[in-house]
Structure formats: C-alpha cells, structure tokens
Amino acid sequence: MFQIINTKHDHDADHDREPHSDRSAAAALATNSQKAESFYCLSLAVLCHWLSIFDSRPRLSWPNAHHHDQRFDSLRLSCAPLWLSCGHQAQYAQGLGAKHYSNYLSPAQSLDYPASRLCDLKSPYTKATSLYRQTLEIRESHLGSDYPDAARDLDRMAMLYYIQGKYVDAELLYRRTLAKLRQLLGPDHPTITNTLIGLATVCFTQGKYKEAEQLYQQVLAIREKNLNPDHQDIAASLNNLVRLYNLQGRYQDALQLSKRVLAIREKAFGPDHPGVAQSLNNLAELYCSQGKYTEAEELHRRALAIREKTLGPTHPDLAQSLNNLAALYSIQGRYTEAEELHRRALAIREKTLCPTHPDLIQSLNNLAALFYSQGRYEEAKQLCRRILAIREKTLGPDHPDMAACLESYADLLRKSEDQKSEEAEKIKAQAAAILARGLGWGQQSIKRKNRQTKK
C-alpha cells in the first residue's frame, strides 16, 4: 500500500553552520560536474604525489619528528576526503557549497575537514579509513596515545564506520574517543560535544533512544554552560532532541523545543531566512502529527513563501516545502491542490537531482499514492514501475526495501483488474521471498553484533 512520505526534520547543524547559503552556492558548482571532477582529480594527484615523497623519506627522530609528522599527516588526511569525493563531485558540491569546496586548495585546511560531512556520499570509504588508521598509528608511535589529535582521528574513523553501517565498531570507537577526551580535557569541555553527538547518533540509529537522549542532553548542558542562549549550536542541540521526541511520539516535548529553535533562528537571521523556513517546516510537521492541520498549513505556507523568495524556483528546499504542503492537502482530501504541488516538487527534483536520488523517489511515491487514493490506478502503476526500476538499480533485486515496492505494485495490479491477477500473485510471492531472506540476514547480523559486544 502506498503511503505519503513527508520530508521532516532537518539534521544536526553542528557541521553545517550556513546550510542554505552553502547549498545555493553549491547549485552552481553542481551544474559543471566535469570541471569539479577535474579539480578533485588534480588535487588528489598533487596531494598523493607529495604524500609519496614524504612516505618514502626516513622517519625523523625526536624532536624533529613532530614537525615532520604534522606535515605528513596533513597530506595524508587531505587525501582521505578526496578519495571519498572523487566521482561524487556533484553530490559533494550540493551538500557543502563553495566555501568548503575551495578549502581543499590548502592541505592545512583539509586537515580540519570533519569526516561527518561525508555522511551523504555513496563512495569508497575503505581508502579513507585506511588513511586515517595510518595517521593514527604514526601519531601514536611518535607522540603517544594521549596526544589530543589521536582522539580526533578516532572520532573520524568512528564516523566512517557509522557511514558504512558498522554501528558496533562505530560505537566502540566513539566510547573510546569520549573516554580519552574526558581524561585529557575534563567531562564538560566544549570539544567533547562532537563526539557525544556522534555516539548519540549511533545510539539513535540502533534504537537506543534512552541513551541517545541522555547524550543529547549532555551536549545541550555543555553548550548552555559555555555559549550564549541564542547560539546556533544550542539550536542544533535542541533540534536533535526534537527529532528524537517526535520519533517517540512525545509531541508536546518536541513542540516546546521546536518553538525555542524557531525563536533562536528568527532572532539570529530575521523572519525571512531559509534557516527559519526549515524550523517552520519542522514545527508544522509536529502540528500535523497531532492533527492540528490549520496550524500546520499556516506554517507550511510561510515556509514556502520564504523559500520561493530567497532560494529561487528550482531549489531542492523549495521542493521540500511543496511536498510537505501537498502531503497535508492529501490528508485533508484536497487532491487537486495536492497534485499540483506534488507535480511542482517532482519537476524540481527531476531537474536538480540525480535520477536515483531518494528525494526524487519520494516525489514519485507521493504522486503515485495520490493517484491510488483517487482510484487512478493506471497512472499510479506507471510511477510504481519507475520506482521499482530505480530501487532495483541502486539497491539490487534482493534488498528488503524492494519488498515494499513490489507489494505496492502487486496491490495496484489487483486493483486495476476485474479479478486477481496472476502477475500480482507472482510479485507478491517475490516480495515475501525477499522479506524472508532479509529476516534471515537480520538474525545473523544480530547474532554477530552480540558476539562482538561480548568480546
């Protein structure tokens, strides 16, 4: 059965201080992917050339080793993000923008590149993990295990494990990093907040909501102690708790914090800033979850107006507002208005995103769901076939997510025929087989993780 999908809460903004201005600048970069690709390849070639020179030189004895290894590690760590970025320049540009993109011209700046920015890229992480591990081993051998940068490198490796879905490994490294930082800096030092966020995110992903909440609360307490009450990092911490509470159905708690985030952003940026539009979107979704559709529509309309005014007619964030307002109209049975907005969102995403982007699949799904609700099964089937083709290409034919797509398609076939279709039954059986295999893999994965935890 098709289900309308909303684009809900924005993610932790700790590593994305100016998300909307960056995305706008990135849109121009993404249109010239060949130039971006040549930039990455040239940068990687230069850095790897110098890395090979440093790598071939003999190790220097103390005290000269520290200066040598700083340069060596800068080059090695500069290569790691570039390995991840080559071949994915358009997605990188869209996610980070011109300001961070240009930082790669300087190896020193690249040293401070946060690995968490790589979370949305589908790229070969093995090389980057290897480079970070080598850097850590070199530093520990020359500077000792209590050197602060060692904790930073552990943190980066933990993030890479998290990106790859290796949650047990990521959690262990984050806990190791946190213990090291607390020993070096104290329990409430602002530096440990990024590691706390990383560990909280791993716990959140694994469904350990109570522990995730405690960690997010620790981050908020440290920031409230050290920062101005209207600082954007405090808004980011509040927003993390909003997402957690919303997932748990604690809507009143989420609503209270979401209003506080909105107030902080309005004070910092003014009433018509894209960051304010995102907070309006989040608050609207909370109202919608409680059935307060009038309040939700008002906020969605305000967010849409801000984005149309500040971001232009083809910005991906505008598509988000169109999608969410259309979803609200669908719930209320206002199908004509919903269809118009869904088609606008789909057109934007088809123009600005790659053909397999999740947001594009979301728009196709939502339009198909709208057609299904109105009994327009043939139109829904066309969109469902397109979704199936994308899913199979990106996930493979046996991925568990394919099962839901196949079940929706089988339901459509049955609805559009006078009697049960033989094809529909075959597709339903195919979906059941995928789910059975996925359940087996899941049980094996759980057993493997339990064994790792006991060690």
ABEGO torsion letter per residue (X at the ends): XBBBBBBBBBBBAAABABAAAAAAAAAAAAABAAAAAAAAAAAAAAAAAAAAAAAABBBBBOAAAAAAAAAAAAAAAAAAAAAAABGAAAAAAAAAEAAAAAAAABAAAAAABBAAAAAABBBBAAAAAAAAAAAAAAAAAAAEAABAAAAAAAAAAAAAAAAAGBAAAAAAAAAAAAAAAAAAAEAABAAAAAAAAAAAAAAAAAGBAAAAAAAAAAAAAAAAAABBAABAAAAAAAAAAAAAAAAAGBAAAAAAAAAAAAAAAAAAAEAABAAAAAAAAAAAAAAAAAGBAAAAAAAAAAAAAAAAAAAEAABAAAAAAAAAAAAAAAAAGBAAAAAAAAAAAAAAAAAABBAABAAAAAAAAAAAAAAAAAGBAAAAAAAAAAAAAAAAAAAEAABAAAAAAAAAAAAAAAAABABBBAAAAAAAAAAAAAAAAAAAAAAAAAAAAAAAAAX
